[in-house]
Amino acid sequence: MNTNQMMTIQIGKDYTVQIGHLNQIGKLNDVLAIGNAYRKKKGLREIEIREWLVKETTWEFIVKVFNEDGKKSNSQIASLDIATIISEFPRDLSNRIAFGEVLKKGNFNSVIKSQRGGKPENRGYWANLYIMLDLASFLDVDLKYEMYEIFINQKILFWRDIGGDNFKEFNQIIDTLPDRRDKNNMGIYIQVATQIRKKLEILDSRGYNEKEHNSLIQENRAEWLKSLSFAVKVGFIKSYEDLKNTLDKLDVTEK
C-alpha cells in the first residue's frame, strides 16, 4: 500500500503505540510511557528519555540504522563511519552526547526526530522501528519481549501493507466480473469491504488501523483477498452473487 497510514498498535493489555505502517516511524514517547508504567509496577524508578539519548551506544545504533535505511532507499549519501561521526558529535560537560543539538541539525531526520510544533498528538520524539525496539530494550525486559512479538514475530506492519495492496488489486478484479463490467462498482467495493469487516468482527470500527486489529486480522484479510482474486481470475467466481456466497463461507484462521 503506497500511502503511509498511522496505526495504533496495542502493546500488552492496556497500552498503545503509534507508528506508520509504511515508513515504520513511531512515537518514542509512547514506548517510554509504557516502559515506565512497567517499571513502576516493579518498584523501579522511572527513566527519562534523555538518559537513553545521551548514551554513545544509543547513537552508534542510530547511525547504523541511518546507514542501513539509506541503502534500502538507494540513497546516494555515502554510509557514515560510525566511530568517526560519533567522535564529532557535540558533548555536554560530562562528555555525554548533546542529543538536542544533534537532533536540531536534522541530519538523522529520516530515522529519528523531535517534533515540537503541530498538533499535540504529533509532538515528541519519533523514530524508526529498530530504534523504538532499542528504547524498549533499555527500559524493560517485558516491554522488549512484547514489542518484538508484535512487530517482528507477528509482522503486523507487513500484513497491514500487503492487505492494503490486495484490496486495491481486488477492486480491479471485481470490475472484470461478467455482470459488473463497464459499470460503476464503487458501491460493490464498499459492500465487499463491509462484508469482510463483518466476517472479521470489526464492523463498527473506522478502518484497519485500530488497536484491536492485530496481525491475525491483518493476515486473514490479506489471505482472503489473495484467494478471492485468484478465484475470480480462473473463473471459479463468475458473478457478484458468487462472490457474496463465497465471502459467507470464509472463516478466520487461528494461528
C-alpha positions as CSV (number, residue, x, y, z in Angstrom):
1,M,0.0,0.0,0.0
2,N,1.7,3.2,-1.2
3,T,0.1,5.7,1.3
4,N,1.6,5.7,4.7
5,Q,-1.2,5.1,7.3
6,M,-0.7,5.9,11.0
7,M,-1.6,2.8,13.0
8,T,-2.4,2.5,16.7
9,I,-0.9,-0.8,17.9
10,Q,-1.9,-2.4,21.1
11,I,1.0,-3.4,23.4
12,G,0.1,-5.6,26.4
13,K,-3.4,-5.2,27.7
14,D,-3.6,-1.5,28.4
15,Y,-1.2,0.4,26.2
16,T,-0.8,1.5,22.6
17,V,2.0,2.8,20.3
18,Q,1.5,5.0,17.2
19,I,3.5,4.0,14.1
20,G,3.3,4.5,10.4
21,H,2.7,1.2,8.7
22,L,4.8,2.0,5.6
23,N,7.6,4.3,6.9
24,Q,7.7,2.4,10.2
25,I,8.3,5.7,12.1
26,G,6.7,5.5,15.5
27,K,6.3,7.6,18.6
28,L,9.1,7.1,21.1
29,N,7.1,8.9,23.8
30,D,4.6,6.0,23.7
31,V,7.3,3.4,24.2
32,L,8.7,5.5,27.1
33,A,5.4,5.8,28.8
34,I,4.7,2.0,28.6
35,G,8.2,1.2,29.8
36,N,7.9,3.5,32.8
37,A,4.5,2.1,33.6
38,Y,6.0,-1.4,33.7
39,R,8.9,-0.2,35.8
40,K,6.7,1.5,38.2
41,K,4.7,-1.8,38.8
42,K,8.0,-3.5,39.5
43,G,9.1,-0.9,42.0
44,L,11.7,0.5,39.7
45,R,12.4,4.2,39.2
46,E,11.1,5.9,36.0
47,I,13.6,6.7,33.3
48,E,13.8,9.9,31.3
49,I,14.3,9.7,27.6
50,R,17.4,11.9,27.9
51,E,19.1,9.1,29.9
52,W,18.9,6.9,26.7
53,L,19.6,9.7,24.2
54,V,22.8,10.8,25.8
55,K,24.4,7.4,25.6
56,E,27.1,6.8,23.0
57,T,25.8,3.3,22.3
58,T,22.4,4.6,21.5
59,W,23.8,6.9,18.8
60,E,26.1,4.2,17.5
61,F,23.0,2.2,16.8
62,I,21.0,5.2,15.4
63,V,23.8,5.9,12.9
64,K,23.9,2.2,12.0
65,V,20.1,2.3,11.3
66,F,20.6,5.5,9.3
67,N,23.2,3.9,7.1
68,E,21.1,0.8,6.5
69,D,18.0,2.9,5.8
70,G,20.0,4.8,3.2
71,K,20.9,1.5,1.5
72,K,17.3,0.4,1.3
73,S,16.2,3.7,-0.2
74,N,19.0,3.7,-2.7
75,S,20.3,6.9,-1.2
76,Q,23.3,8.5,-2.9
77,I,24.6,9.6,0.6
78,A,27.7,7.6,1.5
79,S,27.5,5.5,4.6
80,L,28.8,7.3,7.6
81,D,31.7,5.8,9.5
82,I,30.1,5.2,12.9
83,A,33.2,5.8,15.1
84,T,34.1,8.9,13.2
85,I,30.7,10.5,13.2
86,I,30.1,9.8,16.9
87,S,33.5,11.3,17.8
88,E,32.4,14.6,16.1
89,F,29.1,14.9,18.0
90,P,28.8,17.8,20.4
91,R,29.1,16.8,24.1
92,D,27.9,18.2,27.4
93,L,30.2,18.9,30.4
94,S,30.0,15.3,31.4
95,N,31.2,14.2,27.9
96,R,27.8,12.7,27.1
97,I,26.1,13.2,23.7
98,A,24.4,16.6,23.4
99,F,21.4,15.0,21.7
100,G,19.4,18.2,21.5
101,E,22.0,19.8,19.2
102,V,22.3,16.6,17.1
103,L,18.6,16.4,16.6
104,K,18.3,20.1,15.9
105,K,20.6,19.8,12.9
106,G,18.2,17.3,11.4
107,N,20.9,15.1,9.8
108,F,19.2,12.0,11.0
109,N,15.5,13.0,10.5
110,S,14.9,10.0,8.3
111,V,15.2,7.7,11.3
112,I,14.8,9.9,14.4
113,K,13.5,13.4,15.0
114,S,12.0,15.7,17.6
115,Q,8.8,17.5,16.7
116,R,7.6,20.4,18.8
117,G,5.0,22.1,16.7
118,G,1.8,21.0,15.1
119,K,-1.0,19.0,16.8
120,P,-0.4,18.0,20.4
121,E,-0.6,14.3,19.4
122,N,2.2,14.8,16.9
123,R,4.6,16.4,19.3
124,G,7.5,14.5,20.8
125,Y,10.2,12.1,19.7
126,W,9.6,9.9,16.6
127,A,11.9,7.2,15.4
128,N,12.4,4.2,13.1
129,L,11.0,0.8,14.4
130,Y,14.6,-0.5,15.1
131,I,15.2,2.5,17.3
132,M,11.9,2.1,19.1
133,L,12.9,-1.5,19.8
134,D,16.2,-0.3,21.2
135,L,14.5,2.1,23.6
136,A,12.1,-0.7,24.7
137,S,15.2,-2.9,25.4
138,F,16.7,-0.1,27.5
139,L,13.5,0.4,29.5
140,D,12.1,-3.0,30.4
141,V,12.5,-6.7,29.5
142,D,8.8,-7.4,29.4
143,L,8.2,-4.5,27.1
144,K,11.1,-5.6,24.9
145,Y,9.6,-9.0,24.5
146,E,6.1,-7.7,23.7
147,M,7.4,-5.2,21.1
148,Y,9.4,-8.0,19.4
149,E,6.4,-10.3,19.5
150,I,4.1,-7.8,17.9
151,F,6.4,-6.2,15.3
152,I,8.8,-9.0,14.5
153,N,7.1,-12.3,15.1
154,Q,3.5,-11.3,14.2
155,K,4.7,-8.9,11.4
156,I,1.7,-6.6,11.9
157,L,3.0,-3.8,9.7
158,F,3.8,-6.3,6.9
159,W,0.3,-7.7,6.9
160,R,-1.2,-4.2,7.0
161,D,0.8,-3.2,3.9
162,I,0.0,-6.4,2.0
163,G,-3.7,-6.3,2.9
164,G,-4.0,-2.8,1.6
165,D,-2.3,-3.6,-1.7
166,N,-4.6,-6.7,-2.1
167,F,-7.7,-4.5,-1.6
168,K,-6.6,-2.2,-4.5
169,E,-6.0,-5.2,-6.7
170,F,-9.2,-6.9,-5.7
171,N,-11.3,-3.8,-6.6
172,Q,-9.8,-4.0,-10.1
173,I,-10.7,-7.8,-10.2
174,I,-14.3,-7.0,-9.3
175,D,-14.5,-4.8,-12.5
176,T,-13.7,-7.9,-14.6
177,L,-16.8,-9.9,-13.3
178,P,-19.1,-10.5,-16.3
179,D,-22.1,-8.9,-14.6
180,R,-20.0,-5.9,-13.3
181,R,-18.0,-5.0,-16.4
182,D,-18.4,-1.3,-17.6
183,K,-20.4,-0.4,-14.5
184,N,-19.8,1.9,-11.6
185,N,-18.7,-0.6,-8.9
186,M,-18.0,1.8,-6.1
187,G,-20.9,0.6,-4.1
188,I,-19.8,-3.0,-4.7
189,Y,-16.3,-2.2,-3.4
190,I,-17.9,-0.8,-0.2
191,Q,-20.2,-3.8,0.2
192,V,-17.4,-6.3,-0.2
193,A,-15.2,-4.4,2.3
194,T,-18.1,-4.2,4.8
195,Q,-18.8,-8.0,4.4
196,I,-15.1,-8.7,5.1
197,R,-15.1,-6.5,8.1
198,K,-18.2,-8.2,9.4
199,K,-16.5,-11.6,9.0
200,L,-13.5,-10.3,10.9
201,E,-15.9,-8.9,13.6
202,I,-14.6,-5.3,13.2
203,L,-17.7,-3.9,11.5
204,D,-18.1,-1.0,14.0
205,S,-14.6,0.4,13.6
206,R,-13.4,3.0,11.1
207,G,-10.8,1.0,9.3
208,Y,-7.9,-1.4,9.8
209,N,-5.7,0.8,12.0
210,E,-7.5,0.3,15.3
211,K,-5.5,-1.2,18.2
212,E,-7.8,-4.3,18.2
213,H,-6.8,-5.1,14.6
214,N,-3.9,-7.4,15.4
215,S,-1.7,-9.3,13.0
216,L,-4.2,-12.2,12.9
217,I,-6.9,-9.9,11.4
218,Q,-4.4,-8.3,9.0
219,E,-3.1,-11.7,7.8
220,N,-6.6,-13.2,7.3
221,R,-7.7,-10.2,5.4
222,A,-4.7,-10.3,3.1
223,E,-5.0,-14.1,2.5
224,W,-8.7,-13.8,1.8
225,L,-8.3,-11.1,-0.8
226,K,-5.5,-13.0,-2.5
227,S,-7.6,-16.2,-2.7
228,L,-10.7,-14.4,-3.9
229,S,-8.7,-12.6,-6.6
230,F,-7.4,-15.9,-7.8
231,A,-10.9,-17.5,-7.8
232,V,-12.2,-14.6,-10.0
233,K,-9.2,-14.8,-12.4
234,V,-9.6,-18.5,-13.0
235,G,-13.4,-18.4,-13.3
236,F,-14.4,-20.1,-10.1
237,I,-16.3,-16.9,-9.2
238,K,-18.3,-15.8,-12.2
239,S,-20.6,-13.1,-10.8
240,Y,-21.1,-10.8,-7.9
241,E,-23.6,-13.3,-6.4
242,D,-20.9,-16.0,-6.5
243,L,-18.6,-13.6,-4.7
244,K,-21.0,-12.8,-1.9
245,N,-21.7,-16.5,-1.4
246,T,-18.0,-17.3,-1.3
247,L,-17.4,-14.5,1.2
248,D,-20.1,-16.0,3.5
249,K,-18.1,-19.3,3.7
250,L,-14.8,-17.7,4.8
251,D,-13.6,-18.5,8.3
252,V,-10.9,-16.8,10.4
253,T,-7.8,-19.0,10.6
254,E,-6.3,-19.0,14.1
255,K,-2.6,-19.2,14.5
